[in-house]
Amino acid sequence: MKTTIPLIVAFLSGIVLIFAFFFNPDRVFIGAAQEVVLQWMTIISGFALVLGVVSILRVNSAKVKRREAGWHYKLATVISVLVMAIPAILPVSSKTFGGKIFYSIFPENSAPLFGTGTGSIYDWLFNYVDSPMMETMFAMLAFYIASAAYRAFRARNAEATLLLLTATIVMMWRVPIGEAFLRLFSTQLPDYINMFLMNGFNVAVQRGIIIGAALGAAAMSLRIILGIERTYMGKG
């Protein structure tokens, strides 16, 4: 039963969504069944998110307790999750017991410290801690990309040379000084690069990749619906 029931649920859910996609979803039965499946998917996704947070806290807390290598970073992860999550899930209004205590201590405060509204602890941490850290990470990532591009764009053969030339032209087209340099040769040259390289070869390759990914996703979905793929149940 532990295997049969999940297989039946996955099969019926997949069949309902397939029928709703290929046939008229406005019909009473198909539309209602699709709505129920999508609602359950949203509910299960919420529980999965909570389970992921609990798993992160449990795994990292155990490593901190055992003082494993790099346990300081694990401790920082646990503290960060708690500091961001707890104020966000504890909304305080003037009508609640916690709100009465809070506004009696800080009567001049016009915005609650808890919740996700403007002026809350969560809002302050997101704007002044989380966002700058993300910007720093992406700024550092630019140097790694430049290093990887230098190694990848070495003209060792015809394919690498073509990649090097194309990347150089596109990078010059993307920056104002490079676009001004290209316009010295022809005022229409940047437009031709956009037309033939970006909207031509680039879009064609992207569509090929998307088609391949879609076929792979469809094949995996069919394997799950038919019960061939069972890794989501912890089975190989």
C-alpha positions as YAML, in Angstrom:
chain: A
units: angstrom
residues:
- id: 1
  name: MET
  ca: [0.00, 0.00, 0.00]
- id: 2
  name: LYS
  ca: [2.87, 2.38, 0.67]
- id: 3
  name: THR
  ca: [3.76, 2.14, -3.01]
- id: 4
  name: THR
  ca: [0.36, 1.60, -4.57]
- id: 5
  name: ILE
  ca: [-1.45, 4.65, -3.17]
- id: 6
  name: PRO
  ca: [1.22, 7.22, -4.27]
- id: 7
  name: LEU
  ca: [1.27, 5.61, -7.74]
- id: 8
  name: ILE
  ca: [-2.52, 5.88, -8.03]
- id: 9
  name: VAL
  ca: [-2.49, 9.52, -6.85]
- id: 10
  name: ALA
  ca: [0.30, 10.45, -9.29]
- id: 11
  name: PHE
  ca: [-1.47, 8.64, -12.16]
- id: 12
  name: LEU
  ca: [-4.87, 10.27, -11.57]
- id: 13
  name: SER
  ca: [-3.37, 13.74, -11.02]
- id: 14
  name: GLY
  ca: [-1.34, 13.50, -14.20]
- id: 15
  name: ILE
  ca: [-4.27, 12.22, -16.26]
- id: 16
  name: VAL
  ca: [-6.52, 15.04, -15.02]
- id: 17
  name: LEU
  ca: [-3.97, 17.74, -15.93]
- id: 18
  name: ILE
  ca: [-3.31, 16.16, -19.34]
- id: 19
  name: PHE
  ca: [-7.03, 16.08, -20.16]
- id: 20
  name: ALA
  ca: [-7.45, 19.66, -18.93]
- id: 21
  name: PHE
  ca: [-4.55, 20.80, -21.13]
- id: 22
  name: PHE
  ca: [-5.54, 19.09, -24.37]
- id: 23
  name: PHE
  ca: [-9.31, 19.34, -24.04]
- id: 24
  name: ASN
  ca: [-11.71, 22.09, -23.07]
- id: 25
  name: PRO
  ca: [-10.99, 22.95, -19.41]
- id: 26
  name: ASP
  ca: [-14.26, 24.92, -19.20]
- id: 27
  name: ARG
  ca: [-16.26, 21.72, -19.04]
- id: 28
  name: VAL
  ca: [-17.70, 21.17, -15.58]
- id: 29
  name: PHE
  ca: [-15.95, 17.92, -14.65]
- id: 30
  name: ILE
  ca: [-12.54, 18.62, -16.21]
- id: 31
  name: GLY
  ca: [-12.38, 22.21, -14.96]
- id: 32
  name: ALA
  ca: [-13.43, 21.28, -11.42]
- id: 33
  name: ALA
  ca: [-11.00, 18.35, -11.26]
- id: 34
  name: GLN
  ca: [-8.15, 20.52, -12.53]
- id: 35
  name: GLU
  ca: [-8.90, 23.19, -9.93]
- id: 36
  name: VAL
  ca: [-8.88, 20.61, -7.13]
- id: 37
  name: VAL
  ca: [-5.57, 19.11, -8.31]
- id: 38
  name: LEU
  ca: [-3.94, 22.56, -8.57]
- id: 39
  name: GLN
  ca: [-5.17, 23.51, -5.09]
- id: 40
  name: TRP
  ca: [-3.75, 20.32, -3.61]
- id: 41
  name: MET
  ca: [-0.48, 20.94, -5.44]
- id: 42
  name: THR
  ca: [-0.25, 24.39, -3.83]
- id: 43
  name: ILE
  ca: [-1.01, 22.95, -0.37]
- id: 44
  name: ILE
  ca: [1.56, 20.18, -0.74]
- id: 45
  name: SER
  ca: [4.14, 22.68, -2.00]
- id: 46
  name: GLY
  ca: [3.63, 24.72, 1.18]
- id: 47
  name: PHE
  ca: [4.17, 21.68, 3.37]
- id: 48
  name: ALA
  ca: [7.23, 20.74, 1.28]
- id: 49
  name: LEU
  ca: [8.67, 24.23, 1.87]
- id: 50
  name: VAL
  ca: [8.16, 23.88, 5.62]
- id: 51
  name: LEU
  ca: [9.71, 20.41, 5.51]
- id: 52
  name: GLY
  ca: [12.72, 21.83, 3.67]
- id: 53
  name: VAL
  ca: [13.24, 24.52, 6.30]
- id: 54
  name: VAL
  ca: [12.94, 21.96, 9.10]
- id: 55
  name: SER
  ca: [15.41, 19.69, 7.30]
- id: 56
  name: ILE
  ca: [17.92, 22.54, 6.92]
- id: 57
  name: LEU
  ca: [17.68, 23.37, 10.61]
- id: 58
  name: ARG
  ca: [17.95, 19.73, 11.69]
- id: 59
  name: VAL
  ca: [20.92, 18.85, 9.49]
- id: 60
  name: ASN
  ca: [22.90, 22.00, 10.24]
- id: 61
  name: SER
  ca: [22.11, 21.89, 13.97]
- id: 62
  name: ALA
  ca: [23.43, 18.33, 14.16]
- id: 63
  name: LYS
  ca: [26.67, 19.37, 12.45]
- id: 64
  name: VAL
  ca: [27.05, 22.32, 14.82]
- id: 65
  name: LYS
  ca: [26.49, 20.05, 17.80]
- id: 66
  name: ARG
  ca: [29.17, 17.63, 16.58]
- id: 67
  name: ARG
  ca: [31.57, 20.53, 15.84]
- id: 68
  name: GLU
  ca: [32.26, 19.27, 12.33]
- id: 69
  name: ALA
  ca: [34.54, 21.10, 9.93]
- id: 70
  name: GLY
  ca: [33.03, 24.46, 9.02]
- id: 71
  name: TRP
  ca: [30.46, 24.32, 11.82]
- id: 72
  name: HIS
  ca: [30.67, 28.10, 12.17]
- id: 73
  name: TYR
  ca: [29.03, 28.48, 8.76]
- id: 74
  name: LYS
  ca: [26.34, 25.96, 9.72]
- id: 75
  name: LEU
  ca: [25.65, 27.98, 12.85]
- id: 76
  name: ALA
  ca: [25.37, 31.16, 10.79]
- id: 77
  name: THR
  ca: [22.88, 29.37, 8.52]
- id: 78
  name: VAL
  ca: [20.70, 28.28, 11.43]
- id: 79
  name: ILE
  ca: [20.75, 31.74, 13.02]
- id: 80
  name: SER
  ca: [19.96, 33.41, 9.68]
- id: 81
  name: VAL
  ca: [16.97, 31.15, 9.03]
- id: 82
  name: LEU
  ca: [15.54, 31.75, 12.50]
- id: 83
  name: VAL
  ca: [16.15, 35.50, 12.51]
- id: 84
  name: MET
  ca: [14.45, 35.90, 9.12]
- id: 85
  name: ALA
  ca: [11.61, 33.43, 9.67]
- id: 86
  name: ILE
  ca: [10.44, 34.07, 13.23]
- id: 87
  name: PRO
  ca: [9.67, 37.83, 12.90]
- id: 88
  name: ALA
  ca: [7.98, 37.20, 9.55]
- id: 89
  name: ILE
  ca: [5.50, 34.62, 10.87]
- id: 90
  name: LEU
  ca: [4.57, 36.55, 14.01]
- id: 91
  name: PRO
  ca: [2.31, 39.40, 12.84]
- id: 92
  name: VAL
  ca: [1.43, 41.87, 15.57]
- id: 93
  name: SER
  ca: [-1.64, 44.06, 15.39]
- id: 94
  name: SER
  ca: [-3.04, 46.42, 17.99]
- id: 95
  name: LYS
  ca: [-5.95, 44.04, 18.62]
- id: 96
  name: THR
  ca: [-3.90, 41.01, 19.61]
- id: 97
  name: PHE
  ca: [-2.38, 40.29, 23.00]
- id: 98
  name: GLY
  ca: [1.17, 40.60, 21.65]
- id: 99
  name: GLY
  ca: [0.24, 43.80, 19.89]
- id: 100
  name: LYS
  ca: [-1.10, 45.39, 23.07]
- id: 101
  name: ILE
  ca: [2.15, 44.55, 24.87]
- id: 102
  name: PHE
  ca: [4.27, 45.83, 22.00]
- id: 103
  name: TYR
  ca: [2.43, 49.14, 21.59]
- id: 104
  name: SER
  ca: [2.41, 49.69, 25.35]
- id: 105
  name: ILE
  ca: [6.22, 49.42, 25.36]
- id: 106
  name: PHE
  ca: [6.71, 51.34, 22.08]
- id: 107
  name: PRO
  ca: [3.67, 53.64, 21.83]
- id: 108
  name: GLU
  ca: [5.37, 55.95, 19.33]
- id: 109
  name: ASN
  ca: [5.98, 53.14, 16.84]
- id: 110
  name: SER
  ca: [3.57, 53.39, 13.91]
- id: 111
  name: ALA
  ca: [4.53, 50.13, 12.21]
- id: 112
  name: PRO
  ca: [4.74, 46.68, 13.85]
- id: 113
  name: LEU
  ca: [8.16, 45.08, 14.05]
- id: 114
  name: PHE
  ca: [6.77, 41.68, 13.13]
- id: 115
  name: GLY
  ca: [5.21, 40.47, 9.89]
- id: 116
  name: THR
  ca: [6.50, 41.34, 6.43]
- id: 117
  name: GLY
  ca: [5.21, 44.90, 6.13]
- id: 118
  name: THR
  ca: [7.23, 48.06, 5.62]
- id: 119
  name: GLY
  ca: [9.32, 48.91, 8.66]
- id: 120
  name: SER
  ca: [9.25, 45.39, 10.07]
- id: 121
  name: ILE
  ca: [12.31, 43.42, 11.15]
- id: 122
  name: TYR
  ca: [11.94, 41.18, 8.13]
- id: 123
  name: ASP
  ca: [11.73, 44.17, 5.78]
- id: 124
  name: TRP
  ca: [14.85, 45.74, 7.32]
- id: 125
  name: LEU
  ca: [16.85, 42.51, 7.12]
- id: 126
  name: PHE
  ca: [15.78, 41.91, 3.54]
- id: 127
  name: ASN
  ca: [16.63, 45.41, 2.32]
- id: 128
  name: TYR
  ca: [19.84, 46.00, 4.28]
- id: 129
  name: VAL
  ca: [21.29, 42.49, 4.75]
- id: 130
  name: ASP
  ca: [19.88, 40.01, 2.26]
- id: 131
  name: SER
  ca: [19.78, 42.25, -0.82]
- id: 132
  name: PRO
  ca: [23.36, 43.62, -0.40]
- id: 133
  name: MET
  ca: [24.64, 40.07, 0.13]
- id: 134
  name: MET
  ca: [22.94, 38.90, -3.08]
- id: 135
  name: GLU
  ca: [24.35, 41.87, -4.98]
- id: 136
  name: THR
  ca: [27.83, 41.09, -3.62]
- id: 137
  name: MET
  ca: [27.49, 37.45, -4.65]
- id: 138
  name: PHE
  ca: [26.53, 38.37, -8.22]
- id: 139
  name: ALA
  ca: [29.30, 40.97, -8.36]
- id: 140
  name: MET
  ca: [31.84, 38.30, -7.37]
- id: 141
  name: LEU
  ca: [30.26, 35.90, -9.85]
- id: 142
  name: ALA
  ca: [31.16, 38.29, -12.67]
- id: 143
  name: PHE
  ca: [34.87, 37.71, -12.02]
- id: 144
  name: TYR
  ca: [34.40, 33.93, -12.07]
- id: 145
  name: ILE
  ca: [32.49, 34.22, -15.36]
- id: 146
  name: ALA
  ca: [35.28, 36.34, -16.83]
- id: 147
  name: SER
  ca: [37.86, 33.76, -15.73]
- id: 148
  name: ALA
  ca: [35.83, 30.89, -17.17]
- id: 149
  name: ALA
  ca: [35.29, 32.82, -20.41]
- id: 150
  name: TYR
  ca: [39.03, 33.40, -20.75]
- id: 151
  name: ARG
  ca: [39.68, 29.66, -20.51]
- id: 152
  name: ALA
  ca: [36.78, 28.72, -22.78]
- id: 153
  name: PHE
  ca: [37.45, 31.27, -25.52]
- id: 154
  name: ARG
  ca: [40.98, 30.14, -26.36]
- id: 155
  name: ALA
  ca: [41.18, 29.72, -30.13]
- id: 156
  name: ARG
  ca: [42.47, 26.14, -30.05]
- id: 157
  name: ASN
  ca: [40.34, 24.95, -32.98]
- id: 158
  name: ALA
  ca: [37.81, 26.21, -35.50]
- id: 159
  name: GLU
  ca: [34.83, 25.83, -33.15]
- id: 160
  name: ALA
  ca: [36.58, 27.69, -30.31]
- id: 161
  name: THR
  ca: [37.63, 30.44, -32.72]
- id: 162
  name: LEU
  ca: [34.04, 30.87, -33.92]
- id: 163
  name: LEU
  ca: [32.85, 31.01, -30.32]
- id: 164
  name: LEU
  ca: [35.52, 33.60, -29.47]
- id: 165
  name: LEU
  ca: [34.61, 35.85, -32.41]
- id: 166
  name: THR
  ca: [30.88, 35.63, -31.73]
- id: 167
  name: ALA
  ca: [31.29, 36.33, -28.02]
- id: 168
  name: THR
  ca: [33.57, 39.29, -28.72]
- id: 169
  name: ILE
  ca: [31.08, 40.83, -31.15]
- id: 170
  name: VAL
  ca: [28.15, 40.32, -28.76]
- id: 171
  name: MET
  ca: [30.06, 41.77, -25.79]
- id: 172
  name: MET
  ca: [31.06, 44.79, -27.83]
- id: 173
  name: TRP
  ca: [27.45, 45.23, -28.91]
- id: 174
  name: ARG
  ca: [26.22, 45.08, -25.30]
- id: 175
  name: VAL
  ca: [28.36, 47.93, -23.92]
- id: 176
  name: PRO
  ca: [28.00, 51.57, -25.07]
- id: 177
  name: ILE
  ca: [31.70, 52.04, -25.90]
- id: 178
  name: GLY
  ca: [31.70, 48.87, -27.97]
- id: 179
  name: GLU
  ca: [28.54, 49.90, -29.82]
- id: 180
  name: ALA
  ca: [30.10, 53.30, -30.58]
- id: 181
  name: PHE
  ca: [33.19, 51.52, -31.92]
- id: 182
  name: LEU
  ca: [31.07, 49.27, -34.15]
- id: 183
  name: ARG
  ca: [29.21, 52.27, -35.54]
- id: 184
  name: LEU
  ca: [32.54, 53.63, -36.81]
- id: 185
  name: PHE
  ca: [32.48, 50.87, -39.42]
- id: 186
  name: SER
  ca: [28.75, 51.10, -40.15]
- id: 187
  name: THR
  ca: [25.87, 52.86, -38.45]
- id: 188
  name: GLN
  ca: [23.70, 49.80, -39.11]
- id: 189
  name: LEU
  ca: [26.21, 47.25, -37.81]
- id: 190
  name: PRO
  ca: [24.76, 47.04, -34.23]
- id: 191
  name: ASP
  ca: [21.30, 46.56, -35.73]
- id: 192
  name: TYR
  ca: [22.60, 43.76, -37.95]
- id: 193
  name: ILE
  ca: [24.20, 42.08, -34.92]
- id: 194
  name: ASN
  ca: [20.90, 42.25, -33.07]
- id: 195
  name: MET
  ca: [18.99, 40.98, -36.08]
- id: 196
  name: PHE
  ca: [21.20, 38.10, -37.22]
- id: 197
  name: LEU
  ca: [23.13, 37.02, -34.11]
- id: 198
  name: MET
  ca: [20.72, 37.67, -31.23]
- id: 199
  name: ASN
  ca: [17.35, 37.25, -32.97]
- id: 200
  name: GLY
  ca: [18.65, 34.75, -35.50]
- id: 201
  name: PHE
  ca: [21.29, 32.22, -34.47]
- id: 202
  name: ASN
  ca: [20.84, 32.81, -30.73]
- id: 203
  name: VAL
  ca: [17.06, 32.39, -30.79]
- id: 204
  name: ALA
  ca: [17.33, 29.30, -33.00]
- id: 205
  name: VAL
  ca: [19.73, 27.62, -30.58]
- id: 206
  name: GLN
  ca: [17.58, 28.61, -27.58]
- id: 207
  name: ARG
  ca: [14.51, 27.10, -29.22]
- id: 208
  name: GLY
  ca: [16.40, 23.88, -29.87]
- id: 209
  name: ILE
  ca: [17.44, 23.69, -26.21]
- id: 210
  name: ILE
  ca: [13.88, 24.46, -25.06]
- id: 211
  name: ILE
  ca: [12.44, 21.77, -27.35]
- id: 212
  name: GLY
  ca: [14.94, 19.23, -26.00]
- id: 213
  name: ALA
  ca: [14.18, 20.20, -22.40]
- id: 214
  name: ALA
  ca: [10.43, 20.03, -23.06]
- id: 215
  name: LEU
  ca: [10.75, 16.56, -24.58]
- id: 216
  name: GLY
  ca: [12.80, 15.44, -21.59]
- id: 217
  name: ALA
  ca: [10.23, 16.88, -19.15]
- id: 218
  name: ALA
  ca: [7.39, 15.19, -21.06]
- id: 219
  name: ALA
  ca: [9.22, 11.86, -21.03]
- id: 220
  name: MET
  ca: [9.90, 12.14, -17.28]
- id: 221
  name: SER
  ca: [6.27, 13.09, -16.63]
- id: 222
  name: LEU
  ca: [5.05, 10.05, -18.53]
- id: 223
  name: ARG
  ca: [7.44, 7.84, -16.59]
- id: 224
  name: ILE
  ca: [6.07, 9.21, -13.31]
- id: 225
  name: ILE
  ca: [2.44, 8.92, -14.41]
- id: 226
  name: LEU
  ca: [2.90, 5.34, -15.63]
- id: 227
  name: GLY
  ca: [4.77, 4.34, -12.47]
- id: 228
  name: ILE
  ca: [8.09, 3.65, -14.19]
- id: 229
  name: GLU
  ca: [9.97, 6.41, -12.38]
- id: 230
  name: ARG
  ca: [9.70, 5.99, -8.61]
- id: 231
  name: THR
  ca: [12.60, 8.04, -7.26]
- id: 232
  name: TYR
  ca: [10.16, 10.53, -5.72]
- id: 233
  name: MET
  ca: [9.13, 7.71, -3.35]
- id: 234
  name: GLY
  ca: [12.72, 7.05, -2.31]
- id: 235
  name: LYS
  ca: [13.10, 4.08, -4.66]
- id: 236
  name: GLY
  ca: [15.73, 3.69, -7.41]
...
